[in-house]
């Protein structure tokens, strides 16, 4: 695979891996959920390899519960051509708090970040998320997945221009759900609440949506999160069927 050029290179990727994984804890008693073994590697490594395949080389992982397992893995078995740094939460910070903990104090040369979860994957090109940020028409962008049955998830409401209007409660039927993949500029972080924990869904996106500054990119690409015992079992087949999506 050739080295990414300036147009295909992704900004730093922050992976959120600080949760407790309550629903699958019985299956992973000594591992944080993102370290679940899937097809010969921890799931979070597949997340790294997916974004590396699309041009990312700089990763920060927000760790918490059993974070030393994640830190130890990447220290012992680094992924070629990328840098992975783990930043530990000393107290639960929430999804947005974990992201801010990673980027606070980091020089903002590119002034953009990709954010994703360490326990889910969607096989959609992340570059379209960056287009509205580069054009200056949005401060943030969110990847939405079109689903025939969105009943397990909350759904996204958009305005006529396709910008995020609101997060809605779970409801049956067709809908667009959040993939948990976001892009932010430095301007999006200005004026955010200082409290912790801080949630993307409950705190950050409602604030940014009220400013009309969140673009929504839609996809119907394959998606999996390993948040339930059933989906964790499904993960092996999911990864093996999509080997071409990952950095070898």
C-alpha positions in Angstrom: 0.0 0.0 0.0 1.4 3.4 -1.0 1.9 6.2 1.5 -1.1 8.6 1.7 -0.6 12.1 0.2 -1.9 15.3 1.6 -5.4 14.8 0.1 -5.9 11.3 1.4 -4.1 11.6 4.8 -6.5 11.7 7.8 -6.0 14.0 10.8 -5.3 12.4 14.2 -7.9 9.8 15.2 -9.1 9.6 18.8 -10.5 6.2 19.8 -12.8 6.2 22.8 -12.1 3.0 24.9 -12.8 4.1 28.5 -16.2 2.5 29.2 -17.0 -0.4 31.5 -18.6 -2.7 28.9 -21.3 -3.8 31.4 -23.4 -5.9 29.0 -20.5 -8.1 27.9 -18.5 -8.1 31.1 -19.4 -11.7 31.9 -17.8 -12.8 28.6 -14.7 -10.6 29.1 -14.0 -10.7 32.9 -10.4 -9.6 32.6 -10.5 -7.4 29.5 -12.0 -4.1 28.6 -14.5 -4.5 25.8 -12.3 -3.0 23.0 -9.8 -5.7 23.8 -12.2 -8.5 22.9 -10.3 -11.0 20.8 -11.7 -11.1 17.3 -10.1 -13.0 14.3 -6.8 -13.1 16.0 -6.5 -9.5 17.2 -8.2 -7.3 19.8 -11.2 -5.5 18.3 -9.6 -2.1 18.9 -6.6 -3.0 16.8 -9.0 -3.7 13.9 -10.3 -0.1 14.4 -6.8 1.2 14.2 -6.1 -0.9 11.1 -9.3 0.3 9.4 -8.5 4.0 9.8 -4.9 3.4 8.9 -6.1 1.8 5.6 -7.8 5.1 4.9 -4.8 7.3 5.6 -4.5 7.8 9.3 -1.1 7.5 11.0 -1.6 9.2 14.4 -3.9 7.6 17.0 -4.8 8.5 20.5 -6.8 6.0 22.6 -8.8 7.3 25.6 -8.5 4.4 28.1 -10.2 3.9 31.4 -11.4 0.6 32.9 -8.5 -2.0 32.6 -6.7 0.5 30.3 -3.4 -1.1 31.1 -4.5 -4.0 28.9 -4.8 -1.7 25.9 -1.6 0.2 26.6 0.3 -3.1 27.1 -0.9 -4.5 23.8 0.1 -1.7 21.6 3.4 -1.3 23.4 4.3 -5.0 22.8 2.7 -5.3 19.4 2.8 -2.0 17.6 1.0 -1.6 14.3 3.4 -0.7 11.4 3.4 2.8 9.9 1.2 4.3 12.7 1.7 5.8 16.1 -0.6 4.8 18.9 -0.7 6.8 22.2 -2.9 5.8 25.2 -4.2 8.5 27.5 -5.7 7.2 30.7 -8.8 8.7 32.4 -8.2 8.8 36.2 -12.0 9.2 36.6 -14.9 8.6 34.2 -15.0 11.6 31.8 -17.8 10.6 29.4 -17.4 10.3 25.7 -16.7 13.9 25.0 -14.6 14.3 28.2 -12.4 11.4 27.1 -11.8 13.1 23.7 -11.0 16.4 25.3 -8.6 14.7 27.7 -6.7 13.4 24.6 -6.5 16.6 22.6 -6.0 19.2 25.4 -2.5 20.5 25.2 -1.8 18.8 21.9 -0.5 21.3 19.2 -3.3 21.9 16.7 -1.3 22.0 13.5 -4.2 20.5 11.4 -6.9 21.8 13.8 -9.0 18.8 13.0 -9.7 15.4 14.5 -11.6 12.2 13.8 -13.3 10.5 16.7 -14.5 7.0 16.8 -15.5 4.3 19.3 -13.2 1.4 20.2 -16.1 -1.1 20.2 -17.7 -0.4 16.8 -16.8 -0.3 13.1 -18.5 1.1 10.0 -16.9 0.4 6.7 -17.5 3.9 5.2 -14.8 6.1 3.9 -14.2 8.8 6.6 -13.0 11.4 4.2 -16.5 12.9 3.4 -16.8 13.9 7.0 -13.9 16.3 6.5 -15.2 18.1 3.4 -17.6 20.5 5.2 -14.9 21.3 7.7 -12.4 22.1 5.1 -15.0 24.2 3.3 -15.7 26.2 6.5 -19.4 25.5 6.4 -19.4 23.3 9.5 -17.4 23.0 12.7 -18.3 19.3 13.2 -19.6 16.4 11.2 -21.2 13.1 12.1 -21.5 9.9 10.1 -25.1 8.6 10.1 -26.0 5.1 9.1 -29.3 4.4 7.3 -31.0 1.4 8.8 -34.2 -0.5 8.0 -34.7 -1.2 11.7 -33.2 1.4 14.0 -35.1 0.3 17.1 -32.0 -0.6 19.1 -30.5 2.9 18.7 -31.5 6.5 19.0 -32.0 8.2 15.6 -30.8 11.5 14.1 -33.1 14.2 13.0 -31.8 16.6 10.3 -33.0 19.9 9.0 -33.8 20.5 5.3 -30.2 21.4 4.6 -29.0 18.0 6.0 -27.5 19.4 9.2 -28.1 17.8 12.5 -31.2 19.1 14.3 -31.6 16.6 17.2 -31.0 13.2 18.7 -34.2 11.3 19.1 -35.2 8.5 21.4 -35.2 4.8 20.3 -38.2 4.0 18.1 -39.1 1.2 15.7 -38.8 1.4 12.0 -36.4 2.9 9.4 -34.1 5.6 10.6 -30.6 7.1 10.5 -28.5 6.3 13.5 -25.2 7.7 14.7 -22.2 5.5 13.8 -20.2 7.0 16.6 -17.7 8.4 14.0 -17.3 12.2 14.2 -15.0 15.0 12.9 -14.3 18.2 14.7 -12.4 21.5 14.2 -10.8 23.4 17.0 -13.6 26.0 16.7 -16.1 23.3 17.7 -14.5 22.9 21.1 -14.7 26.6 22.0 -17.4 27.3 24.7 -18.0 23.7 25.6 -19.1 23.0 29.2 -16.2 22.5 31.6 -18.1 19.9 33.6 -17.1 16.2 33.6 -18.4 13.7 32.7 -19.3 15.3 29.3 -21.3 13.4 26.7 -21.2 14.0 22.9 -24.9 12.9 22.5 -26.3 14.8 25.5 -24.1 17.8 25.8 -21.8 18.6 22.8 -23.9 17.9 19.7 -27.1 19.6 21.0 -25.0 22.7 21.7 -23.3 22.6 18.2 -26.6 21.7 16.5 -28.2 24.8 18.0 -25.5 26.8 16.2 -26.3 25.0 13.0 -22.7 23.8 12.7 -23.0 20.0 12.5 -23.0 18.3 9.1 -24.4 14.8 8.7 -22.9 12.5 6.1 -25.1 9.4 5.4 -24.0 5.9 4.5 -25.6 2.4 4.3 -22.2 0.7 4.8 -21.8 -2.4 6.9 -21.8 -1.6 10.7 -21.1 -3.6 13.8 -20.8 -2.7 17.5 -19.8 -5.3 20.0 -21.9 -4.0 22.9 -24.0 -7.1 23.3 -23.2 -10.8 23.7 -24.9 -11.6 20.3 -23.0 -8.9 18.4 -19.7 -9.9 20.0 -20.2 -13.4 18.7 -21.0 -11.9 15.2 -17.8 -9.9 15.2 -15.6 -12.7 14.0 -17.5 -13.3 10.8 -17.9 -9.5 10.3 -14.1 -8.9 10.4 -13.2 -12.0 8.3 -15.6 -11.0 5.6 -14.1 -7.5 5.2 -10.3 -8.2 5.3 -9.7 -5.8 2.5 -10.9 -2.9 4.6 -7.8 -3.1 6.9 -4.2 -2.2 6.8 -2.4 -5.6 6.5 
